[in-house]
Each structure stands twice: as structure tokens, then as C-alpha cells.
Amino acid sequence: MLIEWLDVGKKIQREDISKVEKEFGVNFPTDYIECVLENHGGSPDPDAYDFKGEKEAVFDRLLSYDPNQPHYILRNYRAIKDRLPTDIFPIASDPFGNFICLDYRVDKEKPKIVFWDHEKHSRRLAITPICDSFTELISKLYEPDHSDVDELLRKEFSDLE
């Protein structure tokens, strides 16, 4: 499925990403870097994905590399770093205060993609695996089927007529 990126921010340079990599002490995967350079701060459409125990999770937006934006990656990281396990870094958000993160705990060269749930207070329990790579995450995005909701709404409104 083709992904359209909406609300893309101003273009950034590779150096902007390098500054964050240096602060985190990691190298980001090439697929993630290429996506951010093209779609900085953007929101994917479609935006739903599934992972263990979670249906229709929402990929709201890529975190920004512009310190003037509310979704600035370092500001978000600093706000939650005391609640994150070591070697896990946020790269995207959902609309509910959670983050999609890169997990470098097992492999420093090929981080996994994990979900950080802000409502869980245990560092270990707050992390749930999503998939093995950023490319795989993007390939999981889909448009949810709301036909059952649409049918209920049609029925409700037809009863009002």
C-alpha cells in the first residue's frame, strides 16, 4: 500500500539527525533516516497498524528535528527518558501520549521497533515489540475497516427520518 505523508515539516539536513544520534549515542537505521529526510515530522496515511495484543494502534507522526516544534525529538526524549529502559529512543508518537521507539538493547546495528505505553509504570512492562525494522513498521500500516461503524451510523440516522 502506498503511504502518503501529511503535514510534513520543513526540510531538515542529515546534520540535524546526526546531532540527535550523537546525543543518543547510536546510529539510526538507514530506512528511518531516508524517511525522516523526506517526511520530517509528518503523519502517515493510512496510519493504523497491529502488534501483539493491540489492534488498530495509531502512528500519529514522526518526531521532529526542529527544536521549535512541539514534537521535537530531544524534548520528548528528555521528558520520558527516566521512564524508558536504557537504549530505547522515541522516533514517533501516537495521539494518546505513547511513543514508537527504536530498541537497541539486543542489536546496536539493527534496532527493533517497540511501543512505549505511558500508562504502564514499570519500565519493562511499558515496552511491547512491534516489529524488526522501520521498513516493516511502514509496511504494516493500513486503513482500518470501519464499515460496521458506518452501518450503525446509517441505521441510527435512518431511524431519525
N, C-alpha and C positions, 0 to 999 in steps of 0.2 A: 504494500500500500504506500502511496506517495504521501509524504508528510509535508504539510505547509506550515511555515513558521510565521506566527503573527506577533505584532508588537515588538519587532526586533529593534534593539537599541542601536546607538551609533557604533560605527565600526571601531574595533579595537585592533591593536597590534600584537604580534607574538610576544613582544617585550612585556605587555600588560599581564599576560598569562605567566610568563617566566618569573615575574616578581612574586606571584602567589605560590608558584611551585617552590620557589626558594624559601618562602616563609613556612610552607608546609613540610619542606624537606623531601619532596617527591618529584617524580616526573609524571605528568599526566599522560594518559594513553593518546596516541595519535588520532584515533577516531573522534574522541571527545574534543581535542584541540581544534580539529578541522571543523567540527560542527559549531563550536563557540565562535570561531573566527567569522563564520558565515551568518550565524543566527544569534549573536550576542544578546543575552537577556530575553530571548524570545520564548513564546509559548507554542508548543506543537499542536497541530490539528490534523488528525484526531489526537486525543490526549489521555485515553483510558488504557490501562494495562492490568494484567493479573499477575499475582505471585502467591506464594504459599499462604493459604488462609485468607487471601484478600482478592476480592473480585471488583473490577472497575475502580481500581486505585487511579488517582488523577495526577498526571505530570503537568503541573501548573506552568512553571517557567524555569529556564536556565538561570542560574545566579549570575549577576552582573560583575564585570571587572571595572566598572566605573564607580569610584568612591562616592560620587554624588547621587547615586541611585539607592533607593531603599533596599533593593535586593543585592547589595554589594556583598560579594562572596566572603571577604575577610571580616566584615561586620557581623554577618550571620554566623560564621565560624566562631568568632570570639565570644558571641553571645551564648553559644551552646557547648563550647569545647570542654568545659568541666563535666558535661553530661555524656560526652562521646567516649567510646573506647579509644585507646591510642591507635594511631594510624588509620583513622576513618575521617573523611573530609567531605562536607556537603558540596554538591555541584548544582543541585536543582531543588525546587520546592514543590510542595503540593499546596492546595488552597487552605489547608487546615493546621498549619504550623509544623508540619513534618518535613523531612528532607530526604532526597535521594542522594546517596553518598558513594564515594569511591572507597573501597575497603582494601587497604594494603597490608593487612595483618599476616596473610599467608604468602602472598607473592608481591614483592616490591616492584616488579616489572609489569605484571598483568593484574591490576586490581579488579576485584569483583564489584558488582553493583549491589548495594544494600539499601534498605529502607530504615530510616530512623524515626521512631514513633515518640513524639514529645510527651505523650501522656504516661509512658512507662518510665518509672524512676530508676530501675535497675539498668546500668549500662549494657549489660549482656542481653537482657530481655528486650531492650528497646530496639535491637538490631535484628532485622529479618532479611535473609538473602532474597534478591530479586532474580539476578542472572549473572552470567560470566563476563559480560562486556557491555560497553556503552552502545555499540552497534546492535547487540542483541536486545537491549532495552528499547531502542528506537524501533526495531523490527516487531516488538510486542505491542506497539501502540495500535489501537483500533477505535472505531466509533461504536459506542455502546448501543445495543438494540433496546430502544425504549418503546417498541410497538405496543407492549402491554399497557404502559402508562398512557400512551396516545389513545388506545382503545377505551380505557377507563374515562379519560377526559371527554372523548367524543360521546360516550354514553351519558355522562353527567350533564353535559351541555344539551344533548338532545332531549333529556328529561325536562329541562327547563323551558323548552319551547312550547 
